[in-house]
């Protein structure tokens, strides 16, 4: 995949890849222009192993999808706080439906867990977030979506690879061209695989000779999700993370994904689980504060990083882990959230990065993505101001940053 699923598209924008053609982003796109692109693209697909017959028949009915291009270009405006996202992602209905789905597929999920080491509840949670347990698998023609986005040229290299992968799926006979449907962004089936990830990680669990993640029977899709996580380094027996309590006087500079300590060491610093017990020693872990010092806190392990390969957004990974815990009877999150805050808009995130950089705390990129580089710049500014260095880029922080100009 690398993590580019329907839920990914809802959570964040993809990075811009290199252009394979000289088209300019601001040029008008049209149906006739897409046909020209298909003609130009044909030799590349054939060189990648796609037969001429498959290419010509599959691409004959591909149409330009302007709404797909528009949605892709406007993703960066999507903003939601983590607590609002979790309210939907881990709702009572999704939990109860997940419990029913886990029970319904218990035998297969148990065997999948035995094969790949990925807990049944983790696979079920991914299934729940990606397609609401198979009820929303997507109905857009994948080839039209991928070709339209490749033709748009903003991320041509990525989407051209997806077109070739989708053609390979048809050529290999895993599904028919008519059934090659997915989300507007090209994510397919119960667990929303992108075509390239399907080629690399999908499995034929039921042994019918097809890797069919689209069928009403979800077993191939569930096993494929587990195989994907194993391929990306899943550690059997290790949790994704644990909600923890942060003690008064904690050095918030230690709440950094690059600072790794085992749970015993964290316990010596006063960090315990939500029941005030030391966290079991599952290996090296870091402390994550997705909403700063005033929000819930988590001790996250290597498997958190593995889930990030499915979707890089922290909110998504926490949702998968927490939903999995709730499906199997775990407690609701105990920590509070700064409910008075809202998510920063795209324009505000750009402004925040520009202001930090102008004031000597270089974010290194002005891309509206509050990733590790920007979080570290926020921490640096907070240290200089004598504030708690939790790295939380909130609207209140932006106001203080504006005042400091």
N, C-alpha and C positions, 0 to 999 in steps of 0.2 A: 504494500500500500504506500508508501510510508505515511500512514495515518491519515490519508486524504479520503475521508469518508463523508457522508452526508452531515454528520454531526460536526466534522471538522469545518466544512464550509459554513456552517452556521456560527461557529465560534471564532473564526479568524480568517484572514486573507492568506492566500498562498504567496510564496516569494516569486518574484519575477525571474523567469528563466531567459536565456539568451535567445535571440531571434534567429530563426532558420531562414527567413526571407527578408527582403528589404521593405516590406510593407510598413507604413507608418500607422501608429495607433490611432491617430485622429482622422484617418481616411474613412470615408463612408464604406460600410460593408453591405453586400448585396447578394442575392441568390446567384446571379451570374458570376459574381466575383468568387463565390465559393466553388462553383463548377470549374473555374479556371485554376483555383488552388488545387482541387482534386486532380486535375490533369497534370499539374506540376509535381504533385506529391506522389503520383503513381510509381515512378521509377524508384523512389526511396523505399516505398513499401515492398516492391518486388525484390529489391536488393536485400531487404530484411527477411526474406523467406516467404512472403505472402504470394500465393499463386495468382496469376493474371485473372483466372476465372473467378476466384473468390473475391479479389479486389473489385473487378468490374461489376459483378452481380451485387455485392454488398454495398458498394458506393453509389450504385445507380439510383437508389431511392433516398439518399442522404439529402437533407434540405437544410438551408440556413435557418438557424434558430436565434433570431435577434434578442428574444427575451432572456435566453441563456447568457449571451454576451453581456447584456445590460446587468443582469444579476451578478455576474462574475466581477464586473467593473465596480459595482457598488458595495461589495462585501465589506469594505473597510469602514463603512458607516454603521455596521451592526455593533451595538454596545449593550451590555447587560451586566449587572453586578453578579458576583458569584452566588450570593444568597438568593437572588431572584432566579438564577439559572437552576440552582439546586432545588428550589421549591417545585419547579416543573419536572426536572430530571429525576428526582427521588420523591415523587408525590406518593400519597397513600395508594392511589390507583395503580401506579407503575409498580409499587412494591407488591401489592396483592396479585396483580397480573403476572409478575415475575415469579412469585411463589407457585402459582398455578402452572406456569410454563415449565419451571424446574421440575415439578412433580410429573407433568405430562411427558417430559423428555428425560426422565431420571435415569433410565437404563442406558440410553445412548450417551448422555452427558457423563455418567459415571465411567463408562468405557473410554470416552474421550479424555477424561481427566487421568485415567490410568495410563493412557498412551503418551500424553503430552505433558502431564504434570501441572496443567492449568486447572484451578478449581472450577467445578461446575457452575458455582454461583458467579464467578467472574465472567465466564462465557455467556451466561444468562443475562448478566447486567449489560454487557456489550450489545447483545441481541435486543434487549429492551430499549437502550438508548438509540441504537441505529435504525430500528424499524418497528419499534413498539411491538416486539415479539412477532415480527413477520406480517403485521397488519398494514404497514406502509413501506412497501419495497421499491416503489418508484415505477412510473409508467412512461417516462420519456425515452425515446430511442437514443441509445448510448452513442451510436456512431454519429448521428446528427449533432448531438451535444459536443462530443469531442472534436469533431471536424470543425464545427463553428468556432470553438475556442482556439483551436490550432490556427485557423485562418485569421482570427482576430489578432494574432501575432504578438500579444503581450507576453505570453508564456508559451511560445510556439514549441520549444524543445520538449517541454513536459507533455503537452497535449498531443503532439505528433507521436510521441512514444505510446500514449494511451490509444490513439487510433490504431496503430500497428498491433498493439496488444489485443484490442477488441476484435480486429480482423483475425488474429491468431486463434482466439476463442472459437470463432465460427469455423475456421479452417480445421481445428482439432476436433470439432464435433461435440464440444461440451454443452452447447445449447444452439438453438436455431437463431437465425437472423431475426425472425419475428419476435423471439423471446428475449432478445438482447436489450432489455430495458433497465432503467435505473432512475436515480434522481436527476434533476436538471444538471448537476455537476458531474454526472457519470458514475456515481457510486451505485453498486449493484447488489441486489439480493438481500437476504435476511440480515447479513452483517456488513453490508454496504462496502464491498471491495471495489476499489478502482481497478480497471482492466489490467494494469501492469502488476498490481499486487496479486490479482487472481492468477496470472501466469506464474508468478514466483512462489506462491504459498498455498493456493487452493488444493484441496485433496478430495479424492473420491472415497468417502467414508463408507457408503453403502454398497460399494463394489459393483455398480451397474455400468461401469466403463465411462461415466461422465462425472465431471466435477460440477454438479448442478446446484448452485447456490440460490437459484431462482424458484425452485419447485416448492410446492406446498409443504413437502417433507423438508424440515430445516437441517437435517443431520449433516449433509455435506457442508453447509454454511457454518454450522457450529464447530465442526471439526476443523474447518479451514481457519476460523478465528483462533482456535487453540494452537494450530500449527504455526500460524503467523506469530503469535506471542512467543512460542518456544523458539522459533527461528531467530527471534530478536532478543533472546537471552533470558527468558522467564526462568526464575529459580523456584523449583518445586518446594513447597513447605514454607515459603517466605510470604508474609503479607504485603499488600501494596503500601500500607501505612497504618498509623494508629493516631487517633485524636489524642492530644496531650494538653497538659496544663503548664503554663509558663510561670515560673516563680517571680515574685517581686524582686527587683534588682537584677534581673537577667541581663546579660550583655547581648543586646540585640544584633550586634555585629556577627554573632555566632549563628544567627538564623539565616544561613546562606547555604545554597545547594552545594557549594564547593567545600563546606566544612562538614566532614564526616567523622562521626564518633559512634562507638557501639552503645546500645541502650544503657549499659551499666555506667558508662562514662557520663551519659546525659543525666542519668539518675543522680549521680554525684553532684551535678550542677542544679538539681532540684526539679528536673523535668520528669513528670510522671504521667500515667495515662489518666483518662477522664474519671476513673474510680480511685485516683490517688495511689495507684500501685506502680511499681517499676515495670517498664515495658520488657517483655521477654527478649532475650538476646537472639535476634534473627539476623544479625550481621550489621555492617556499617550503615548508618542512617544520617540524614540531615533534617533540619527543622525548617518547615515551610509555613509561612504566614501569608496566606493569599489575600488577606484584607488588613495586613499590618498588625500592630500590637493590640488593637481593639477588636480583632476578629478571632475566629477559631484558629487553633494551631495544630499542626500535624507533624509527626515523626515519620518520614518517608524513606522507604528502602529501595533497593535496586529495582524491584518490580514496578515501582512508580515510574521509573525511567523507561522500563519496557512498555508500559501502557502509553507513555508519551509517543512511542513509535506509531501507535494507532491513531493518536490525536495529540498534538503538542500542547493543547490548552490545559492549564492546571485545573480549571473548573471541570472540564470533561473527565480528566483522570480521577479527580476526587469524586465526581458523580458516579463513575463506574465502580470505584472501590466502596463507596458508601452504600450504593444501591445493592451491591453484592452482599455487604454486611447485613443490610436491613432484610433482604430476601431470606437470609438464614437466621433471622431472629435477633440481630444486633440492635443496639439502642440508637435513637436519634442523636444527632450531634448535640453536645452539651454546651459548647462555646457560644458566645454572642457574636453578632455581626454589627458593624457600624451602619445601622439602617438609615441614618440620616444622610448617608452619602449616596451618590448616584455614580454611574459609570461615566468616565470622561468620553467626550465625543472624539471623532477622528481629528477634527481641527484643534481641539484642546490638547490631544496627545502630541500633535506636531508642535504646538506652542510650548508645551512643557519641555520637550526635548531641545527646542531652540533656546529657551530661557536658561535651562541648565547649562548648555554648552557655552552660551554667552557669558555666564557667570563663573566660568572656569571649571565646570564639572561635565566634561565631554561625554556625551552619550554615544559617540562614534558613528551613530547613524541617526538620520532624521526620517524615520519610517513609520511613525505612529504605533509602533509595537513596543509595549512595555515589557521587554525581555530582560535578561540578566544585565546587559550593559546599561540600560536605563535605570534599572533598580539600583545598581551600584552607584550610579551618578546621584540618584536621589539620596542614598545613604551618605555619600560624601557631603552633600549639601546639608543634610540633617546634622551630621557630626560638626560641621563648621558653625552651625547655628546653635549648637548645644541642645538639639532635640533628640528624642528617642530615634535611633537609626534603624527603623523597621523597613525602610525601602518602599513604603506604601505610597503610590502616586494617586492621591485622592483629589477631589475638587478643592478641598480645604488646603491641601499642600500647594496646588497650583495658585491659589489666591496668595498664599504666603510668598511664593516664588515671584509672583507679579509685584508684590509690595517691595521686594528686595532689590528691584531694578535700580 
